[in-house]
Amino acid sequence: MADVLDHIPSFGDLRVDDTQVSAFEAARSELAGTLDIPLEEIELGAVVRLDRGFPMIATRSGVLLRAEHAVDFAKGKPGKRGKRSKRAADAEVASSAGVDGMLPSVGDVVAVRVTSGHDMGVILRVLPRRTSFERWRGKNRGERQVLAANVDVIFIVQPLGAERDALPLMRDRVARSLVLARDCGADPVVVLTKVDRCEPAEVADVCGALRRLAGTGVRVIATSSLTGEGLDEVRSCIPQGSVGMILGESGAGKSTLLNTLLGSEALETNAVRERDDAGRHTTVARIMVALPEPCGVIADCPGLRSLPLVGHERGLARSFPEIVEASRACRFNDCTHLHEPGCAVREGVECGEIEQSRLDAFLSLAREMRVSAQSLDPDIRL
């Protein structure tokens, strides 16, 4: 098996925009003065791996190194009692210099201190994120968890050919993923894996149903790592200079798909139970890999068992714009789009302008978000 570290992207493989570069230059000058650090020790870098909270950084100068965990500087709290390293002390001071409370995630662009003679860096600041893919973790006292930052494309991976992946459940998972992708500003792409296990007619039916659900502008690609079907179309969605993220449950075939795109067995895979395709986590770290040219970079994340929607109203509106637009013409401002007279949304369904499956998904997810928001503790801010 190839080593996944052989496929870690360099800083030059990632897209860093002018806003992030300008923020780095400003932060560099500020931090050098505040912390009395030589300017040449503060480098621009990107988090390319996050393993149990410990980041690996690729710097603009070509260095690849581990960095100390940023809990102290991100939360602005002193570390445990006892002697601390100078790098940990620097991190704490950086908190008071304005880190904005952001823990680094894979894909983040950061200001990192690289000191000669040390094999560990210190992340001094997380720079502004172009996009941030987040999910809610926890219940009424939960928090948003950033799974990946600065991603351009979200690959929503769903397997075919297992009992657990009946179309209604698949529709629900895809709809949730679409909302999360749109909320962060990335382009969603639905990737169906293991299509070699199904008859062509079944694949066509599922693709058609998911295309109707996803709406205009969202690709639905049927793939097989066994036969190579659909893989070139997946590659076309991630051109050089762009960053994607693979999203899906354990056992969906994410690591197998990524290995096939890489052309080597770099990521660990495990067998799944035949009766329901259930898998166990094989990806425990969030890691970025550079695909062969002319493709870009993809972040692989551990499988997610659930995707609760809390505070993603923006993503809901972006995912179902025709429903939001039609609702403005409803007779009643509080129209539920179920039974009220003068409902412009229902009229849109009847005349074929709005797909029924999209309305069903919209109503279900909107209802869930209302209930979730009402159940949060009063001091939780979204």
Summary of the structure (lengths in Angstrom):
residues: 382
radius of gyration: 22.5
end to end distance: 43.2
largest distance: 73.7
contacts: 1232
relative contact order: 0.12
helix: 36%
strand: 21%
